[in-house]
């Protein structure tokens, strides 16, 4: 049984590699935000499963094997001979930050139909996590929303990542509308500062977070890259700085952060909306510190899934690296 179930895109990230004498080389790595979260969970000792679709091609076979090698349940992973596995090409700027080009028109991940999903997996999990990329087109949009609504009806915790990828939406307006569909359905949200302003219209983090709480979201985590994160539950919003590791590649670091955070939620026993709402700021700060260390550890190595850390690697960052204090002020 999967304690935490993730659903959405499973794809190949082609990420830059540096080899002396060669330029613009790309290395294929398994990735996809919900799949990254699932692997991070299992590396931290939490049983996790993945529901999604890949093509009947070498990439799809590689992705299935990757999840299985990392002890992620693939009983909900469909292989479809009619569609090819989605590919994403990642470019890094001088700070290690990414931009994406997708080969997904459509990709197998967008073609998951509701009749292909075994709802027993949803019924047996404690938490279900989904992202906005599966909301970009049909039939994955309707399938994802049906799974999430089923989970809510059964009292499961729902986690949401409105992962803003402009190339996958026909327009910014369509993207905002589509990503907003997930807001009233979740109990926990991981959202970047850019996404918070995009979806709430608020430049102020405090005001944006309040709008999300007003929708009914119990716990809001705003990720801020080198500035760490802001968390907001039952108490006042608070800032938690991240760790000063050397950044090599930020691919997967946000998913590493979120997998680590959800692992603390699950292992800490906050698997109901009532228990989630009861978490105090001291506990949330501890969870965010662990999650920041996980994301920082991931960013210190190249690639997505290959860079996701173990518990010992997370603790190594916490024990050996200082906090990155940049004078952040919560507005």
N, C-alpha and C positions, 0 to 999 in steps of 0.2 A: 504493500500500500504506500502511496506517495503522500507524505505529510503536507508537502507544498507542491502544487501543480502549476506549471507555467504553460502558456499557449501563445502561439504567434509565429514569427518568422524564424526559420533555421536556414542559414545561407553560408556561402563562402565569401569571406573577406579577403580581397587581394590587397595586402599591405606592403608598403615600401620596405626594402632591405638595402643596407649599405655594404657593398663589396668593392674593395679598392680596384679601380680600373674599369668599373661598370657603372652605368647611370640608369636611373628610372627602372630599377628592377623591382618586381612585385612577387610576393610570396603568398600562395593560397593558404588561408587559415580558416578553420571552422568558426562560425560566429552566428550572430542574430541575437538581439538583446534578451528575449525571454529564455533562449537556450543558454546563453551565458549565465543568466541568473540561476538556472537549474543546476549547471555544473558547479557554480560557486557554492551553492547550498550543499551539494553532496561532498565537496571538498572540506566543508566545515561540519560534516557529520549529520546533516539533515536529509532524510529520504525525500527525493524529488522525482517528479515525472514530467514529461513533455508531451503536449498534444499539438500536432501540426502535420505538414505535408512537405515532402521533397520529391524530386523527379526520379525516374528510374534511369539514372545515369551514374557515372563514376563519382560525381560530387555528392549525390544523394547517398550513395553507399558509404562514402567517407564520413559524412555527417552522422549517419546512424551508428557507425562503428565508434565514432568519437564519443557520442553520448553514452553508449553502452560501456566503453572503456572507463568512463567517468562515473559509472554506477547510476546513471539517470535512466529511469524506466522509459522504454520506448514502445510500450504496448499501445500507446495512442498516436504513434508516428506512422503516417500513411505514405507508401511509395506509389506514385502515380505515373504510369507509362505515357500519359498524354501531355505532360507539362515538364519543362526543364527546371532544375534547381536554380533558385535566384542567386545572382552574383552581385557583389558590391565591391567597387574599386575605391580604395581609401587613399587620399593624399594628405600629407602632414605638412603643416607650416613650421617655421623655425622654433615655435614653442611646443611642438608636438601635438597641436590641436588639429582636428580632422575636418575634411570635407569629403562628400561621397558622390559617386556616380553609380547608378543601379542598372543592372540588366535584368528587368523584371516586367515584361509586357505581354502577357502576365507571367509571373513566376509560380511555381508549384505551391508556394506558401499561401498565395491568395486564393487558391482553388479548393480549400478545405470546406466540404459540405457538411451540414448538420447531421445527415443520416450516416456519415462516416465516423461520428464521434460516439464513443461508449460513455454515456452519462454516468455510469457506475463509478468511473474515475473521479468525476466531479463530486459525486455523493460521498465518496470515501476520504477526500482530502480535508485538511483543516483550513488551508489558505489557497486561494487561486490568484495567480498573477497574470496580467495581460498588458499589452502595449498598444499604442495607437496605429502601428504599421499594419496590423491585421484589420483595421477599420477603413483602410484606404479604398477598398474595392470589394465587390461581391464575388463569390459567396462567403469569403472569410469574414466580412463584416457582420452579416446576420448570424453566422455560426458562432463567432466570438461573443456577441451580445447575448445570444441564447444561453451559452454556457455560464456567463457571468450572472445573468438573471436567475438561472437555476441555482447557482451557488448562494446568491443572496436569499432566495426563498428558503433555503435549507439552513440559514444562519452561519454560513461560512464567511470568513474574512476575505475581502476582495482588495487586492493591491493593483494599482494602475500606474503606468509610466506613459504619459503623453509625449512620446519621443518625436520631436519635431524634425522631420526630414522633408524639406520643401520640394525636392524633385519628385516625390511620390504622390503629390497632390496636384490636381489641375490648376489650383490657384491658392493664394494665402487664405482667401475668404473660405474656400471649400475646406482647407486644412483646419482652420480654427473651428468651423462648424462640426467637422468630423471628430476632432479631438475632444470637443466639449461633450460629445455623446457619452464618453466614459466617466465624466465627473460625478454625476449623481448616482453612479452604480458602485463607487468604491468607498472603502473605509480608510484606506491608507494610500497616499499618493507620493511618488517621487517626481519632482518637477524642477527643472532648471530655472534660474532667474529669468532667462529669455522667455521660456515657455509660460512662466507665471504671468509676466506682463502681457504676453500674447493672448492668453486665455481669460485674464481678468480685466485687462485694460488698465492695470495699476502699476505705476512705476515704483511705488513704495512696496517693499516686501511685506511689511505689517498689514497694509491695506489689502494686498493681494491674498495673503494667507487668510485674513478675516473673511474675504469673499468665498474662499473655498470651504471654510468652516460653516459659513451660512448655508451653503449648498447641502451640507450634511456630512462632509468628510471629517472623520474623527481625528486623524493624525496626518499632518502635512510636513514633508521633508523637502526643503528647497536646496538643491545642490548648486554650489557656486565655484566649482573648479578649484583653483589654488586658494580661494578664500574659505574652503571647507563647506559647511552647510549650516542651514538654519532649521531648527525643528520647532514644531508647534502642536501641542496636544491639549491637555486640560489646563496647563499653566500658560504663562506668558511666553511668547516666542523667544528663543535663545540661539545665539551663534556658537558653533563649535568649530574651531580651526582644524585644518588638516595637518599632515606631517610633511616635513621638508626633505622628501626624497628627490633624487635626480629623475626628472621626467624624460623618458625615452619615447613612449608611445601611449597616448591616452585611450586607444581603442580598447573597449571593454571595461575601462576603469569605473565608469558609472554603474555598469551592471554588476561589477565586483562589489562596489559599495552597497548596492541594493540587495544582492544575495546575502552579503554579510549582515546587513541590517535585519532582513527578514529571518535570518537564522537566529538572531538574538530574540526577536519577537516570539518565534516558535519555541525555542529552548527555554525562554523565560516564562512560558505558559500563558502568554497574552493572546490566546487563540479565539477569543470571543469579543464582540464589540464592547461589552461591559468591561472586560479586563483590559482591553486596549485603552479605553477611555480613562481607566484608573491609573495608568502609568504616570509617575511624577517626573518632573524635569531632571532630577538627579539620575534616574534610571535611563531616561531618554538620552541624556548627555553621554552616559556610559556606552549605550548602544551606538550612538553616532561616532564616538571616538573609535570604537572597534571597526565600524564601517569605513570611516575615513582612512584608517590604517590599511584596510583591505584594498580600497581604491588606489591608495598611494603605492602600495606594493605592486599592484597590477601595472600601474603606469610606469614603473621603473624597468619593465621588460617589454620587448616587442611582441605584437600579436594580440589576439583576443583571448580565446579559451586557453591557449598554451600559457598565458601569463597570469591566469587566475590563481591566487595564492591558497596555500593550505593554512590551517590554524597556526602552525608554528611560524610560518612566514609572516602572518599578520602580527603575531606577538613580537616577532623580531623587530618589526617597524615600530611598534609601540614602545619597546624597551630601548631602542638604540637611536631613534631619530627625534630631533626636537620638533615642537609644533611650529608651523609656519605662520608667524604673526605678521600680518600685513596692514594692521591698522583698520581692519574692517569695522564699520559702524552700521548696526542694524537700523534701517530707516522705516 
